[in-house]
Amino acid sequence: MRYEALRREPEKGLAAILRWLELPHDAALCERAVAACALEKLQKGDHAPKGFFRKGEVSGWKAEMRPSEVRALEFVAGNLMREVGYEPVNPAHAAPPFSLRARQARRALAERLRRWAWESKSPLRGAAARALKSVPFARRLLLRRLSRPDKAA
């Protein structure tokens, strides 16, 4: 079931979902359910945080999300979007957004530092270890943060 079909014919779409779930239903039930869950009614209620419900327009996310958010969404889910028939805004080969590249770089650097801290034979590592022995609190804190590479998730 696609969102576009539900917005176009909500009663018919709900009936198809209930039929697929093998749940009893009739036209009156579907009409009542659609009326009770009308977007305008949900937007006015106080059961969700303010701004939780967007406009409910088909493909409205393209206009309502910031370009960086669209790039991040499409970087993560672009292939699946294409697979199920949605055309992303950005081309398939677009570079990941800066925020994701920065996060990946930070994680890679942290992993390299973790490996260096546990596996390096360099004199610099030895000097750092000796210096940390004189500051027990900092040593414990760093050792907690620098878990062994084979135990890291």
N, C-alpha and C positions, 0 to 999 in steps of 0.2 A: 504494500500500500504506500503510495506516494503522497506527500503533503499537498501537492498541487491538486490531486484528485479529491482529497478530503476537503479542501477549501472550496472546490468547485461544486461538489455534491456530497455534503457532509452526512446526510442520512443514508445515502446509498453506500458510502464508504464505511460507515459504522456497521451497517448490516453485513457487508462483506467480511469485516473483521470478526464480528460475532459468529457468522457462519463458519469461518475458518477455525475459530476457537470451539466450535460445536456447542455454542451456548444458545438457549432459546431467545428469540426476538421476534418482534413484529414492527410494522411501520410506525405505530403510535409510540412504542418504546423508544425507537431511534429518534423520533421527532422530539420527544421530551428530553432525552439525553443531550441532544444537540442544543436545544434551547437552554438547558441548565448550564451547559459548558460554553456558551457563546463567549467569544473573546472579549467583547465589550463588557459583559457581566463579570468576567474574571478580572479584568483590568481595574474595575471599580471596587472589588472586594478588598478586605484587609487581611486576607489569609496568606499573602505572599509579599515579599519585600517590594518597596516602590521601584518601578522600572523593570520588574522581573519579566512581565509580559511585554513583548515588543509590539509592533503594529500588526503582525500576523499576515503580512503580505507575502505572496509567493516571490521568492528570491530577494526578499527584503533585507536579508543579512548582508548582501553585497553593498547596499547603500548605508546600512546602519552601523556596520563595523568599520573601524579605522583601517586604512590600507595595510598597516603593519599586522593587525589582527587577522585580516583576510589572508595575508601571505603566510602567517604562522599556521592558520587552520589548513590551508591548502598544502603546505609543506608536510604536515602530519597526515592529512586525510585525502590529498589530491588524487592519488591512484584509486582509492576506493570510490571517490566521487565519480571519476571517469568510468569506472567499472559498472556502477549502477545507473549511469546515464546522466549525471549532472556535469555540466561544463564549468570547470573552475575559471576564475577571472584571470589568473596568471598562467603563463605557459608551463608545461610539464617540467621543463629544464631550468626554471627560474631558481636562482640562488636562494638558500634559506634566509629568512629575515635576520637582521643584525643581532637581535636579542637571542635567537637560538644559536647563532654562530658563536656569540660571546659565551653563552652557557656551555657549549661543547668545548670551547677552548679552555675555560676555567676548569672543567672536569678533567680534561686531558692533562693540564698542568698539575692539578692536584694528584692525579695518578702517577705522573712522572716523579713528583716530589716524594710521594709515598714509597715508590720503588727505590728511589735514591736513598731515602732515610733507612730502609731496611737492608738493601743489598749492596750499596756502594762500598768500595774498598778505598776510596780516595782519602787523602790526608785531611781534606776540608771536613769531611763527615766526621772523622775522628776528633778534630778540634771542636766541632759543633757539639758532639756528644760530651766532651770534657767540660765545655762551658755550661752545658745544660745541667750537669751534675751539681754545679754550684748553686743552681736555682731550682730546687726540687719541685716547687709548685708548677713552674713553667714546663719542666720536664714531664711531670705527670699529665698535664694538660695536652702537650704535644703528643705524647704516646697514646693517649686516648683517641686523639683525632687521627693519628697516623696508624690505623690498624694495618696489620700485615696484608700484603697484596693478595695472598691466596684466600684470605677471609673476607675481603672486600666484596660488596654486592655488585 
